[in-house]
Amino acid sequence: MTGFLLSNPTLLAVMGGLLAALVAFLKGNSRGARRERDRQARAEQKARDIACEVQSDIGVMSPGQLRAELARRTRQ
């Protein structure tokens, strides 16, 4: 039986096609996951940059300015 499966060119072509489709699917799936991880990493880096910028801005404000800014933001 195994000799028949390996000697039949049509069956080999079908099995090869199925294997190629499976490999292509798995490769595409991993590429999509990598893109999503890269997108999330860029978004997290942007958020860290903004947080650092805000922290820097707060550091140079006087306590009175901080209270005024907080009061202004809480009314909105």
C-alpha positions as YAML, in Angstrom:
chain: A
units: angstrom
residues:
- id: 1
  name: MET
  ca: [0.00, 0.00, 0.00]
- id: 2
  name: THR
  ca: [2.77, 2.47, 0.91]
- id: 3
  name: GLY
  ca: [4.56, 1.67, -2.34]
- id: 4
  name: PHE
  ca: [1.42, 2.62, -4.24]
- id: 5
  name: LEU
  ca: [1.12, 5.97, -2.47]
- id: 6
  name: LEU
  ca: [4.73, 6.91, -3.13]
- id: 7
  name: SER
  ca: [4.74, 5.71, -6.73]
- id: 8
  name: ASN
  ca: [1.55, 7.48, -7.80]
- id: 9
  name: PRO
  ca: [2.58, 10.91, -9.22]
- id: 10
  name: THR
  ca: [-0.92, 12.35, -8.90]
- id: 11
  name: LEU
  ca: [-1.16, 11.47, -5.25]
- id: 12
  name: LEU
  ca: [2.33, 12.84, -4.62]
- id: 13
  name: ALA
  ca: [1.39, 16.10, -6.34]
- id: 14
  name: VAL
  ca: [-1.79, 16.43, -4.26]
- id: 15
  name: MET
  ca: [0.06, 15.71, -1.00]
- id: 16
  name: GLY
  ca: [2.83, 18.13, -1.99]
- id: 17
  name: GLY
  ca: [0.25, 20.82, -2.74]
- id: 18
  name: LEU
  ca: [-1.45, 20.31, 0.61]
- id: 19
  name: LEU
  ca: [1.89, 20.47, 2.39]
- id: 20
  name: ALA
  ca: [2.85, 23.66, 0.52]
- id: 21
  name: ALA
  ca: [-0.50, 25.26, 1.41]
- id: 22
  name: LEU
  ca: [-0.06, 24.33, 5.07]
- id: 23
  name: VAL
  ca: [3.47, 25.76, 5.17]
- id: 24
  name: ALA
  ca: [2.32, 28.98, 3.44]
- id: 25
  name: PHE
  ca: [-0.55, 29.36, 5.92]
- id: 26
  name: LEU
  ca: [1.70, 28.86, 8.93]
- id: 27
  name: LYS
  ca: [4.32, 31.24, 7.59]
- id: 28
  name: GLY
  ca: [1.72, 33.93, 6.90]
- id: 29
  name: ASN
  ca: [0.22, 33.48, 10.33]
- id: 30
  name: SER
  ca: [3.58, 33.97, 12.06]
- id: 31
  name: ARG
  ca: [4.30, 37.03, 9.91]
- id: 32
  name: GLY
  ca: [0.99, 38.58, 10.95]
- id: 33
  name: ALA
  ca: [1.75, 37.93, 14.61]
- id: 34
  name: ARG
  ca: [5.17, 39.56, 14.22]
- id: 35
  name: ARG
  ca: [3.58, 42.63, 12.61]
- id: 36
  name: GLU
  ca: [1.09, 42.92, 15.45]
- id: 37
  name: ARG
  ca: [3.87, 42.66, 18.07]
- id: 38
  name: ASP
  ca: [5.84, 45.36, 16.22]
- id: 39
  name: ARG
  ca: [2.76, 47.60, 16.02]
- id: 40
  name: GLN
  ca: [2.12, 47.19, 19.75]
- id: 41
  name: ALA
  ca: [5.77, 47.88, 20.56]
- id: 42
  name: ARG
  ca: [5.64, 51.13, 18.56]
- id: 43
  name: ALA
  ca: [2.42, 52.18, 20.33]
- id: 44
  name: GLU
  ca: [3.92, 51.42, 23.74]
- id: 45
  name: GLN
  ca: [7.07, 53.37, 22.90]
- id: 46
  name: LYS
  ca: [4.96, 56.35, 21.81]
- id: 47
  name: ALA
  ca: [3.03, 56.17, 25.10]
- id: 48
  name: ARG
  ca: [6.29, 56.04, 27.08]
- id: 49
  name: ASP
  ca: [7.61, 59.07, 25.16]
- id: 50
  name: ILE
  ca: [4.43, 61.03, 25.91]
- id: 51
  name: ALA
  ca: [4.53, 60.04, 29.58]
- id: 52
  name: CYS
  ca: [8.16, 61.12, 29.80]
- id: 53
  name: GLU
  ca: [7.33, 64.44, 28.13]
- id: 54
  name: VAL
  ca: [4.43, 65.07, 30.54]
- id: 55
  name: GLN
  ca: [6.61, 64.18, 33.52]
- id: 56
  name: SER
  ca: [9.23, 66.60, 32.25]
- id: 57
  name: ASP
  ca: [6.63, 69.36, 31.82]
- id: 58
  name: ILE
  ca: [5.26, 68.80, 35.32]
- id: 59
  name: GLY
  ca: [8.75, 68.94, 36.79]
- id: 60
  name: VAL
  ca: [9.27, 72.55, 35.68]
- id: 61
  name: MET
  ca: [5.89, 73.85, 36.90]
- id: 62
  name: SER
  ca: [5.48, 75.57, 40.23]
- id: 63
  name: PRO
  ca: [3.01, 74.15, 42.77]
- id: 64
  name: GLY
  ca: [0.60, 77.02, 42.02]
- id: 65
  name: GLN
  ca: [0.74, 76.29, 38.30]
- id: 66
  name: LEU
  ca: [0.15, 72.60, 38.97]
- id: 67
  name: ARG
  ca: [-2.93, 73.33, 41.08]
- id: 68
  name: ALA
  ca: [-4.30, 75.71, 38.43]
- id: 69
  name: GLU
  ca: [-3.74, 73.16, 35.66]
- id: 70
  name: LEU
  ca: [-5.33, 70.39, 37.70]
- id: 71
  name: ALA
  ca: [-8.33, 72.59, 38.48]
- id: 72
  name: ARG
  ca: [-8.69, 73.48, 34.80]
- id: 73
  name: ARG
  ca: [-8.59, 69.81, 33.73]
- id: 74
  name: THR
  ca: [-11.04, 68.62, 36.37]
- id: 75
  name: ARG
  ca: [-13.68, 71.13, 35.20]
- id: 76
  name: GLN
  ca: [-13.62, 69.82, 31.62]
...
